[in-house]
Amino acid sequence: MISSAPLLPTIDDVCLAALRLPCSPALLPRLSDALQNEASTTGDISDIIQIDPALASATLRLANSAYFGGASNAVDTVEQAILRLGAKEIYRLAALALVGRWPVTNQSGCEWEPSDFSRHALCSAIATEVLAELSGRVDPQLAYTAGLTHELGKLAIAHSCGAFFPAVRDHQKKHHCTWEQAEQVILGYEHALVGARLLRAWRFSEIMIATSEYQHCPAQSPLTARPLLAHLHAGRLVAASMGPGISGDGFLFQVDGHFLLEWNFTPAVLQEAMLIALERASRLLNEKLSHGIIQF
């Protein structure tokens, strides 16, 4: 009798399936470099954005929104939108749009509500960015990107391994372990390693790859990546405390309190960052911060 049980995808299978998806954050390193290069023109940036038609449309839509004063003076080109929005807002939009369009269906087994991954990724990104601004020790745009992309491996696994999520969840509950520990037992790999492989394939920098690979053990990260990992670890804790978009497994990560204190991320600093991050996230998403589908 032939078994109908699904075959467990290997880590290579998971990464290959993710790399074949039509929407990916592969444009982010190019866009980040262009925005930080003083020699870049609005035309250079526009050329990158227009590689992705949906991203170009989202850029125009945001520039013409009432929030940016576009209701009475519409812009018609991406270059005009870039001039209105400015580099920081362009990057925020592009980063969230490219990460948040990854399809996760109700059949994925991950028990996420629509757009929950985008909501939580945004909170992590903003919280990590705020902490970078408060400390002055890490570039805020780098911190924002780390918060947004470090868990992309979780999306890749959800896309390919949904049939095995109930087993992962059962193991986690039975053994009172973290989600990634349960992934390792059931799947043979966990999302941090998957994410690191994908970021490398998309040509992200080594320091950004490290934010995925060492997200569960930041104190063990390479010295060059440790400042960013410290801010990300604190940002993850702040985002979990904020709540939007976080699933049950999101509360299960192990906090390295000693590591956070070494970097002066005291409870008072984290509380200050949470208030600022929550205000920024609320201003950006309004009622979509707590529920509903986020569209770009």
Order of alpha helices (4+ residues) and beta strands (2+ residues): alpha-alpha-alpha-alpha-alpha-alpha-alpha-alpha-alpha-alpha-alpha-alpha-alpha-alpha-alpha-alpha
